Amino acid sequence: MAKETPRDISERTYVFAVRIVRVVDAMPRTLAGAAIARQLIRSGTSVGANVHEARGSSSRKEYSRRMKIARSEAQETVYWLRLLGDSGLFPTRRLADLLKEADELVRIL
């Protein structure tokens, strides 16, 4: 039985961040792998952090700004995931679901 995708955007981006952490931990410890890992961990975990911050905003303007940052970080994460797979550093079949989720988050945000 497949796991259901969380409906709450805050929880969904948190689960996404956990998955990013697991991918980064499984990445090869090469020079290129380390460089991509640093970028991926920053952007991939920042999505949820900014959504979380947005929920605590004191104004609509602040909320909108945080959500735009979250969207930008999600777009960056798509880039790093694609690069990771296309460079051969990580099996693309193992990244497919995560890449799909990143793309969906971009569309939602």
N, C-alpha and C positions, 0 to 999 in steps of 0.2 A: 504494500500500500504506500503510495507517494505521500510525502508530507504536504500539508496544505500551506499555501503562501499566506503569511499574516496579512490581515486586511488593514491594520493600523500602520500608517507610513512610518511612524517612529519605530515600531517594532520591526517592521520590514527592513528598514535601513540598518537597524542593529544586527539582525540576523545576517544581512549582507556583509557587514563589517566582520563578523565572526568568521564567515566563509573566506573573506579576503585574508584574514590573519592565518587561517589554516593553509591556504595556497602559498602564501609567502613563506611559511615555515617549511613547506615541502619543496621549495624551489632549490635548484642547484646552487652551490656556494662558489660560483665563478665570479669573475669581475663584472661581466655583463649581468649576470643573475642578481648580484648584490645591488647594482645600480638600478635595475628595474624594480627590485624588491623595495628599495627605499621609496621610490616614487609611488608604487602601487599601494604600499601600506599607508602612506600619507593621504593619498586621494581617496582610496577605498574606505578608510575609516572616517574621513572627514565628512562624507555624505551624511551619515547618521548623526554625527556630532552637531552639524549645522542644522539639521532638522530638529534635533533636540533643543538647541538654542532658540530656534524660531518659535517653538511652542511656548517658550517662556518670555517672548518678546513683550515689551510694554507698549508698542505701537504697531499699526499696520505697516508703516514704512520699514521698521526694523524687521518685522516678520517677512516681508517681501524680499528684503536684502539678503537675509539668511537663506531663504529658500532658493534664491538665485545662485548664491554661492554653492549650496548643496547640489543644484543642477549642474553647475560648472564642474564641480568635483566628480560627479557621476560621469560626465562626458570625458573627463580626463582619465578616469578609471577604465572606460571602454577602450581608450587608446592604449593604455599600458597592458590590458589583458590581451588585446589583439596582437600587440608587439611580442608579448611573452609567448603566445602560441605560434605566431608566424615565424619567429626566430628559431623555433625548435627547442627552446629552453624548457618548455612544459608541453605535455600532450594536449593538443587542441580539443580532443574529445572530452578531456577532464575539465576544460574551461568553458565548454559550450553552454551549460546551464547558468554558470555565473555571468558569462557575457550576455546571455539573454536577460537575466535579471538586471544587470547594469543598464542595458538598453531600455528596459521597461521603466526603471527608475528615472532615467533621463526624460522619458515621455510623460511620466506622471508629474515630475517636478517642474 
